[in-house]
Amino acid sequence: MNIGRMGDIVVGAAGNAAGAVVDPRGGLTQLRSALTGRLLASVAVGLVIGYVVARSARRN
């Protein structure tokens, strides 16, 4: 991912979230079309890493 485009991605995500509030059916359709295998894998890995870090921090 290009770090220089991060601002564009954040603004686009905020716009998509606002659009989903206004039109839930259209927002859900757009979300479904945006999901890719790579994105799902990235989110899953992020959740697992976050869980492991939080669990280890809780034990200490």
PDB file with one MODEL, atoms N, CA, C and O in Angstrom:
MODEL        1
ATOM      1  N   MET A   1       0.842  -1.177   0.000  1.00  0.00           N
ATOM      2  CA  MET A   1       0.000   0.000   0.000  1.00  0.00           C
ATOM      3  C   MET A   1       0.884   1.236   0.000  1.00  0.00           C
ATOM      4  O   MET A   1       1.870   1.308   0.733  1.00  0.00           O
ATOM      5  N   ASN A   2       0.531   2.178  -0.805  1.00  0.00           N
ATOM      6  CA  ASN A   2       1.276   3.421  -0.912  1.00  0.00           C
ATOM      7  C   ASN A   2       0.892   4.340   0.247  1.00  0.00           C
ATOM      8  O   ASN A   2      -0.274   4.709   0.387  1.00  0.00           O
ATOM      9  N   ILE A   3       1.868   4.709   1.076  1.00  0.00           N
ATOM     10  CA  ILE A   3       1.599   5.542   2.255  1.00  0.00           C
ATOM     11  C   ILE A   3       1.123   6.932   1.839  1.00  0.00           C
ATOM     12  O   ILE A   3       0.359   7.554   2.577  1.00  0.00           O
ATOM     13  N   GLY A   4       1.545   7.429   0.700  1.00  0.00           N
ATOM     14  CA  GLY A   4       1.135   8.744   0.234  1.00  0.00           C
ATOM     15  C   GLY A   4      -0.356   8.834  -0.066  1.00  0.00           C
ATOM     16  O   GLY A   4      -0.923   9.927  -0.045  1.00  0.00           O
ATOM     17  N   ARG A   5      -0.989   7.718  -0.339  1.00  0.00           N
ATOM     18  CA  ARG A   5      -2.426   7.685  -0.634  1.00  0.00           C
ATOM     19  C   ARG A   5      -3.269   7.437   0.595  1.00  0.00           C
ATOM     20  O   ARG A   5      -4.489   7.330   0.478  1.00  0.00           O
ATOM     21  N   MET A   6      -2.661   7.340   1.787  1.00  0.00           N
ATOM     22  CA  MET A   6      -3.402   6.996   2.994  1.00  0.00           C
ATOM     23  C   MET A   6      -4.507   8.012   3.290  1.00  0.00           C
ATOM     24  O   MET A   6      -5.596   7.631   3.719  1.00  0.00           O
ATOM     25  N   GLY A   7      -4.236   9.302   3.063  1.00  0.00           N
ATOM     26  CA  GLY A   7      -5.252  10.320   3.292  1.00  0.00           C
ATOM     27  C   GLY A   7      -6.456  10.127   2.387  1.00  0.00           C
ATOM     28  O   GLY A   7      -7.598  10.286   2.818  1.00  0.00           O
ATOM     29  N   ASP A   8      -6.200   9.784   1.132  1.00  0.00           N
ATOM     30  CA  ASP A   8      -7.303   9.533   0.195  1.00  0.00           C
ATOM     31  C   ASP A   8      -8.136   8.335   0.634  1.00  0.00           C
ATOM     32  O   ASP A   8      -9.361   8.341   0.512  1.00  0.00           O
ATOM     33  N   ILE A   9      -7.471   7.325   1.137  1.00  0.00           N
ATOM     34  CA  ILE A   9      -8.180   6.127   1.579  1.00  0.00           C
ATOM     35  C   ILE A   9      -9.050   6.432   2.787  1.00  0.00           C
ATOM     36  O   ILE A   9     -10.188   5.970   2.869  1.00  0.00           O
ATOM     37  N   VAL A  10      -8.516   7.215   3.735  1.00  0.00           N
ATOM     38  CA  VAL A  10      -9.279   7.561   4.938  1.00  0.00           C
ATOM     39  C   VAL A  10     -10.494   8.407   4.580  1.00  0.00           C
ATOM     40  O   VAL A  10     -11.589   8.171   5.092  1.00  0.00           O
ATOM     41  N   VAL A  11     -10.307   9.390   3.704  1.00  0.00           N
ATOM     42  CA  VAL A  11     -11.424  10.239   3.291  1.00  0.00           C
ATOM     43  C   VAL A  11     -12.466   9.417   2.539  1.00  0.00           C
ATOM     44  O   VAL A  11     -13.666   9.606   2.739  1.00  0.00           O
ATOM     45  N   GLY A  12     -12.026   8.522   1.693  1.00  0.00           N
ATOM     46  CA  GLY A  12     -12.962   7.655   0.978  1.00  0.00           C
ATOM     47  C   GLY A  12     -13.747   6.756   1.915  1.00  0.00           C
ATOM     48  O   GLY A  12     -14.946   6.551   1.727  1.00  0.00           O
ATOM     49  N   ALA A  13     -13.075   6.219   2.924  1.00  0.00           N
ATOM     50  CA  ALA A  13     -13.761   5.356   3.893  1.00  0.00           C
ATOM     51  C   ALA A  13     -14.784   6.151   4.698  1.00  0.00           C
ATOM     52  O   ALA A  13     -15.880   5.660   4.970  1.00  0.00           O
ATOM     53  N   ALA A  14     -14.427   7.384   5.082  1.00  0.00           N
ATOM     54  CA  ALA A  14     -15.377   8.227   5.819  1.00  0.00           C
ATOM     55  C   ALA A  14     -16.581   8.560   4.953  1.00  0.00           C
ATOM     56  O   ALA A  14     -17.712   8.567   5.438  1.00  0.00           O
ATOM     57  N   GLY A  15     -16.350   8.835   3.684  1.00  0.00           N
ATOM     58  CA  GLY A  15     -17.457   9.108   2.770  1.00  0.00           C
ATOM     59  C   GLY A  15     -18.353   7.896   2.579  1.00  0.00           C
ATOM     60  O   GLY A  15     -19.576   8.024   2.525  1.00  0.00           O
ATOM     61  N   ASN A  16     -17.753   6.731   2.477  1.00  0.00           N
ATOM     62  CA  ASN A  16     -18.537   5.501   2.338  1.00  0.00           C
ATOM     63  C   ASN A  16     -19.367   5.235   3.584  1.00  0.00           C
ATOM     64  O   ASN A  16     -20.513   4.796   3.483  1.00  0.00           O
ATOM     65  N   ALA A  17     -18.801   5.495   4.763  1.00  0.00           N
ATOM     66  CA  ALA A  17     -19.546   5.302   6.007  1.00  0.00           C
ATOM     67  C   ALA A  17     -20.719   6.268   6.085  1.00  0.00           C
ATOM     68  O   ALA A  17     -21.816   5.883   6.490  1.00  0.00           O
ATOM     69  N   ALA A  18     -20.494   7.520   5.700  1.00  0.00           N
ATOM     70  CA  ALA A  18     -21.582   8.500   5.707  1.00  0.00           C
ATOM     71  C   ALA A  18     -22.658   8.111   4.700  1.00  0.00           C
ATOM     72  O   ALA A  18     -23.848   8.260   4.979  1.00  0.00           O
ATOM     73  N   GLY A  19     -22.262   7.623   3.556  1.00  0.00           N
ATOM     74  CA  GLY A  19     -23.226   7.169   2.556  1.00  0.00           C
ATOM     75  C   GLY A  19     -24.016   5.969   3.031  1.00  0.00           C
ATOM     76  O   GLY A  19     -25.197   5.838   2.708  1.00  0.00           O
ATOM     77  N   ALA A  20     -23.384   5.089   3.794  1.00  0.00           N
ATOM     78  CA  ALA A  20     -24.079   3.915   4.318  1.00  0.00           C
ATOM     79  C   ALA A  20     -25.123   4.319   5.351  1.00  0.00           C
ATOM     80  O   ALA A  20     -26.146   3.647   5.485  1.00  0.00           O
ATOM     81  N   VAL A  21     -24.885   5.401   6.083  1.00  0.00           N
ATOM     82  CA  VAL A  21     -25.868   5.876   7.060  1.00  0.00           C
ATOM     83  C   VAL A  21     -27.088   6.418   6.324  1.00  0.00           C
ATOM     84  O   VAL A  21     -28.223   6.163   6.727  1.00  0.00           O
ATOM     85  N   VAL A  22     -26.857   7.161   5.254  1.00  0.00           N
ATOM     86  CA  VAL A  22     -27.952   7.758   4.495  1.00  0.00           C
ATOM     87  C   VAL A  22     -28.727   6.695   3.721  1.00  0.00           C
ATOM     88  O   VAL A  22     -29.958   6.712   3.715  1.00  0.00           O
ATOM     89  N   ASP A  23     -28.025   5.774   3.072  1.00  0.00           N
ATOM     90  CA  ASP A  23     -28.651   4.730   2.255  1.00  0.00           C
ATOM     91  C   ASP A  23     -28.069   3.380   2.654  1.00  0.00           C
ATOM     92  O   ASP A  23     -27.103   2.923   2.042  1.00  0.00           O
ATOM     93  N   PRO A  24     -28.643   2.727   3.677  1.00  0.00           N
ATOM     94  CA  PRO A  24     -28.055   1.466   4.166  1.00  0.00           C
ATOM     95  C   PRO A  24     -27.969   0.373   3.107  1.00  0.00           C
ATOM     96  O   PRO A  24     -26.981  -0.360   3.065  1.00  0.00           O
ATOM     97  N   ARG A  25     -28.968   0.250   2.261  1.00  0.00           N
ATOM     98  CA  ARG A  25     -28.938  -0.813   1.254  1.00  0.00           C
ATOM     99  C   ARG A  25     -27.819  -0.575   0.246  1.00  0.00           C
ATOM    100  O   ARG A  25     -27.088  -1.502  -0.104  1.00  0.00           O
ATOM    101  N   GLY A  26     -27.685   0.656  -0.216  1.00  0.00           N
ATOM    102  CA  GLY A  26     -26.608   0.992  -1.155  1.00  0.00           C
ATOM    103  C   GLY A  26     -25.240   0.862  -0.503  1.00  0.00           C
ATOM    104  O   GLY A  26     -24.285   0.421  -1.143  1.00  0.00           O
ATOM    105  N   GLY A  27     -25.139   1.243   0.768  1.00  0.00           N
ATOM    106  CA  GLY A  27     -23.875   1.129   1.488  1.00  0.00           C
ATOM    107  C   GLY A  27     -23.448  -0.311   1.658  1.00  0.00           C
ATOM    108  O   GLY A  27     -22.267  -0.637   1.536  1.00  0.00           O
ATOM    109  N   LEU A  28     -24.414  -1.175   1.941  1.00  0.00           N
ATOM    110  CA  LEU A  28     -24.104  -2.599   2.098  1.00  0.00           C
ATOM    111  C   LEU A  28     -23.659  -3.204   0.769  1.00  0.00           C
ATOM    112  O   LEU A  28     -22.740  -4.022   0.726  1.00  0.00           O
ATOM    113  N   THR A  29     -24.309  -2.800  -0.295  1.00  0.00           N
ATOM    114  CA  THR A  29     -23.915  -3.290  -1.623  1.00  0.00           C
ATOM    115  C   THR A  29     -22.502  -2.839  -1.973  1.00  0.00           C
ATOM    116  O   THR A  29     -21.711  -3.614  -2.511  1.00  0.00           O
ATOM    117  N   GLN A  30     -22.191  -1.587  -1.667  1.00  0.00           N
ATOM    118  CA  GLN A  30     -20.853  -1.059  -1.960  1.00  0.00           C
ATOM    119  C   GLN A  30     -19.802  -1.751  -1.093  1.00  0.00           C
ATOM    120  O   GLN A  30     -18.704  -2.045  -1.565  1.00  0.00           O
ATOM    121  N   LEU A  31     -20.134  -2.009   0.164  1.00  0.00           N
ATOM    122  CA  LEU A  31     -19.200  -2.702   1.058  1.00  0.00           C
ATOM    123  C   LEU A  31     -18.931  -4.111   0.549  1.00  0.00           C
ATOM    124  O   LEU A  31     -17.786  -4.563   0.540  1.00  0.00           O
ATOM    125  N   ARG A  32     -19.970  -4.795   0.131  1.00  0.00           N
ATOM    126  CA  ARG A  32     -19.814  -6.157  -0.377  1.00  0.00           C
ATOM    127  C   ARG A  32     -18.932  -6.188  -1.617  1.00  0.00           C
ATOM    128  O   ARG A  32     -18.133  -7.109  -1.787  1.00  0.00           O
ATOM    129  N   SER A  33     -19.070  -5.195  -2.480  1.00  0.00           N
ATOM    130  CA  SER A  33     -18.265  -5.180  -3.696  1.00  0.00           C
ATOM    131  C   SER A  33     -16.815  -4.787  -3.413  1.00  0.00           C
ATOM    132  O   SER A  33     -15.923  -5.139  -4.185  1.00  0.00           O
ATOM    133  N   ALA A  34     -16.569  -4.061  -2.316  1.00  0.00           N
ATOM    134  CA  ALA A  34     -15.210  -3.622  -1.994  1.00  0.00           C
ATOM    135  C   ALA A  34     -14.396  -4.707  -1.295  1.00  0.00           C
ATOM    136  O   ALA A  34     -13.166  -4.652  -1.289  1.00  0.00           O
ATOM    137  N   LEU A  35     -15.066  -5.681  -0.713  1.00  0.00           N
ATOM    138  CA  LEU A  35     -14.355  -6.720   0.015  1.00  0.00           C
ATOM    139  C   LEU A  35     -13.637  -7.649  -0.955  1.00  0.00           C
ATOM    140  O   LEU A  35     -14.233  -8.174  -1.896  1.00  0.00           O
ATOM    141  N   THR A  36     -12.366  -7.837  -0.710  1.00  0.00           N
ATOM    142  CA  THR A  36     -11.564  -8.763  -1.506  1.00  0.00           C
ATOM    143  C   THR A  36     -10.900  -9.753  -0.564  1.00  0.00           C
ATOM    144  O   THR A  36     -10.870  -9.555   0.650  1.00  0.00           O
ATOM    145  N   GLY A  37     -10.382 -10.798  -1.133  1.00  0.00           N
ATOM    146  CA  GLY A  37      -9.701 -11.797  -0.317  1.00  0.00           C
ATOM    147  C   GLY A  37      -8.500 -11.224   0.422  1.00  0.00           C
ATOM    148  O   GLY A  37      -8.248 -11.563   1.578  1.00  0.00           O
ATOM    149  N   ARG A  38      -7.766 -10.354  -0.258  1.00  0.00           N
ATOM    150  CA  ARG A  38      -6.583  -9.749   0.361  1.00  0.00           C
ATOM    151  C   ARG A  38      -6.981  -8.855   1.532  1.00  0.00           C
ATOM    152  O   ARG A  38      -6.323  -8.861   2.572  1.00  0.00           O
ATOM    153  N   LEU A  39      -8.058  -8.086   1.365  1.00  0.00           N
ATOM    154  CA  LEU A  39      -8.526  -7.211   2.439  1.00  0.00           C
ATOM    155  C   LEU A  39      -9.006  -8.027   3.630  1.00  0.00           C
ATOM    156  O   LEU A  39      -8.685  -7.705   4.774  1.00  0.00           O
ATOM    157  N   LEU A  40      -9.767  -9.073   3.372  1.00  0.00           N
ATOM    158  CA  LEU A  40     -10.253  -9.917   4.459  1.00  0.00           C
ATOM    159  C   LEU A  40      -9.103 -10.582   5.206  1.00  0.00           C
ATOM    160  O   LEU A  40      -9.131 -10.679   6.433  1.00  0.00           O
ATOM    161  N   ALA A  41      -8.099 -11.038   4.475  1.00  0.00           N
ATOM    162  CA  ALA A  41      -6.943 -11.663   5.116  1.00  0.00           C
ATOM    163  C   ALA A  41      -6.187 -10.648   5.955  1.00  0.00           C
ATOM    164  O   ALA A  41      -5.726 -10.978   7.048  1.00  0.00           O
ATOM    165  N   SER A  42      -6.049  -9.416   5.468  1.00  0.00           N
ATOM    166  CA  SER A  42      -5.357  -8.375   6.221  1.00  0.00           C
ATOM    167  C   SER A  42      -6.092  -8.046   7.513  1.00  0.00           C
ATOM    168  O   SER A  42      -5.474  -7.888   8.566  1.00  0.00           O
ATOM    169  N   VAL A  43      -7.408  -7.946   7.426  1.00  0.00           N
ATOM    170  CA  VAL A  43      -8.208  -7.656   8.621  1.00  0.00           C
ATOM    171  C   VAL A  43      -8.103  -8.804   9.620  1.00  0.00           C
ATOM    172  O   VAL A  43      -7.961  -8.568  10.819  1.00  0.00           O
ATOM    173  N   ALA A  44      -8.171 -10.035   9.142  1.00  0.00           N
ATOM    174  CA  ALA A  44      -8.080 -11.189  10.028  1.00  0.00           C
ATOM    175  C   ALA A  44      -6.726 -11.240  10.735  1.00  0.00           C
ATOM    176  O   ALA A  44      -6.660 -11.491  11.938  1.00  0.00           O
ATOM    177  N   VAL A  45      -5.660 -11.003   9.995  1.00  0.00           N
ATOM    178  CA  VAL A  45      -4.315 -11.004  10.596  1.00  0.00           C
ATOM    179  C   VAL A  45      -4.197  -9.878  11.617  1.00  0.00           C
ATOM    180  O   VAL A  45      -3.617 -10.069  12.686  1.00  0.00           O
ATOM    181  N   GLY A  46      -4.737  -8.718  11.299  1.00  0.00           N
ATOM    182  CA  GLY A  46      -4.706  -7.592  12.236  1.00  0.00           C
ATOM    183  C   GLY A  46      -5.458  -7.894  13.525  1.00  0.00           C
ATOM    184  O   GLY A  46      -4.999  -7.545  14.613  1.00  0.00           O
ATOM    185  N   LEU A  47      -6.611  -8.543  13.403  1.00  0.00           N
ATOM    186  CA  LEU A  47      -7.382  -8.907  14.592  1.00  0.00           C
ATOM    187  C   LEU A  47      -6.633  -9.916  15.463  1.00  0.00           C
ATOM    188  O   LEU A  47      -6.625  -9.802  16.688  1.00  0.00           O
ATOM    189  N   VAL A  48      -6.006 -10.900  14.822  1.00  0.00           N
ATOM    190  CA  VAL A  48      -5.252 -11.909  15.580  1.00  0.00           C
ATOM    191  C   VAL A  48      -4.065 -11.266  16.289  1.00  0.00           C
ATOM    192  O   VAL A  48      -3.816 -11.553  17.460  1.00  0.00           O
ATOM    193  N   ILE A  49      -3.338 -10.408  15.598  1.00  0.00           N
ATOM    194  CA  ILE A  49      -2.190  -9.740  16.217  1.00  0.00           C
ATOM    195  C   ILE A  49      -2.648  -8.848  17.365  1.00  0.00           C
ATOM    196  O   ILE A  49      -2.024  -8.838  18.426  1.00  0.00           O
ATOM    197  N   GLY A  50      -3.727  -8.103  17.164  1.00  0.00           N
ATOM    198  CA  GLY A  50      -4.259  -7.261  18.232  1.00  0.00           C
ATOM    199  C   GLY A  50      -4.682  -8.073  19.441  1.00  0.00           C
ATOM    200  O   GLY A  50      -4.447  -7.660  20.577  1.00  0.00           O
ATOM    201  N   TYR A  51      -5.304  -9.221  19.214  1.00  0.00           N
ATOM    202  CA  TYR A  51      -5.719 -10.092  20.308  1.00  0.00           C
ATOM    203  C   TYR A  51      -4.520 -10.600  21.095  1.00  0.00           C
ATOM    204  O   TYR A  51      -4.523 -10.581  22.325  1.00  0.00           O
ATOM    205  N   VAL A  52      -3.497 -11.052  20.379  1.00  0.00           N
ATOM    206  CA  VAL A  52      -2.302 -11.583  21.050  1.00  0.00           C
ATOM    207  C   VAL A  52      -1.603 -10.494  21.855  1.00  0.00           C
ATOM    208  O   VAL A  52      -1.182 -10.736  22.986  1.00  0.00           O
ATOM    209  N   VAL A  53      -1.476  -9.303  21.289  1.00  0.00           N
ATOM    210  CA  VAL A  53      -0.825  -8.205  21.998  1.00  0.00           C
ATOM    211  C   VAL A  53      -1.628  -7.810  23.229  1.00  0.00           C
ATOM    212  O   VAL A  53      -1.052  -7.606  24.298  1.00  0.00           O
ATOM    213  N   ALA A  54      -2.937  -7.699  23.101  1.00  0.00           N
ATOM    214  CA  ALA A  54      -3.768  -7.310  24.237  1.00  0.00           C
ATOM    215  C   ALA A  54      -3.750  -8.383  25.325  1.00  0.00           C
ATOM    216  O   ALA A  54      -3.749  -8.067  26.515  1.00  0.00           O
ATOM    217  N   ARG A  55      -3.737  -9.625  24.920  1.00  0.00           N
ATOM    218  CA  ARG A  55      -3.722 -10.710  25.904  1.00  0.00           C
ATOM    219  C   ARG A  55      -2.385 -10.749  26.660  1.00  0.00           C
ATOM    220  O   ARG A  55      -2.355 -10.973  27.870  1.00  0.00           O
ATOM    221  N   SER A  56      -1.302 -10.532  25.947  1.00  0.00           N
ATOM    222  CA  SER A  56       0.008 -10.544  26.625  1.00  0.00           C
ATOM    223  C   SER A  56       0.158  -9.330  27.525  1.00  0.00           C
ATOM    224  O   SER A  56       0.781  -9.424  28.582  1.00  0.00           O
ATOM    225  N   ALA A  57      -0.402  -8.190  27.128  1.00  0.00           N
ATOM    226  CA  ALA A  57      -0.321  -6.989  27.964  1.00  0.00           C
ATOM    227  C   ALA A  57      -1.185  -7.166  29.217  1.00  0.00           C
ATOM    228  O   ALA A  57      -0.854  -6.636  30.277  1.00  0.00           O
ATOM    229  N   ARG A  58      -2.263  -7.892  29.100  1.00  0.00           N
ATOM    230  CA  ARG A  58      -3.153  -8.102  30.235  1.00  0.00           C
ATOM    231  C   ARG A  58      -2.506  -8.999  31.285  1.00  0.00           C
ATOM    232  O   ARG A  58      -2.739  -8.823  32.480  1.00  0.00           O
ATOM    233  N   ARG A  59      -1.701  -9.950  30.850  1.00  0.00           N
ATOM    234  CA  ARG A  59      -1.061 -10.887  31.780  1.00  0.00           C
ATOM    235  C   ARG A  59       0.045 -10.222  32.589  1.00  0.00           C
ATOM    236  O   ARG A  59       0.329 -10.648  33.708  1.00  0.00           O
ATOM    237  N   ASN A  60       0.668  -9.196  32.046  1.00  0.00           N
ATOM    238  CA  ASN A  60       1.788  -8.549  32.749  1.00  0.00           C
ATOM    239  C   ASN A  60       1.320  -7.547  33.736  1.00  0.00           C
ATOM    240  O   ASN A  60       2.134  -6.915  34.409  1.00  0.00           O
TER     241      ASN A  60
ENDMDL
END
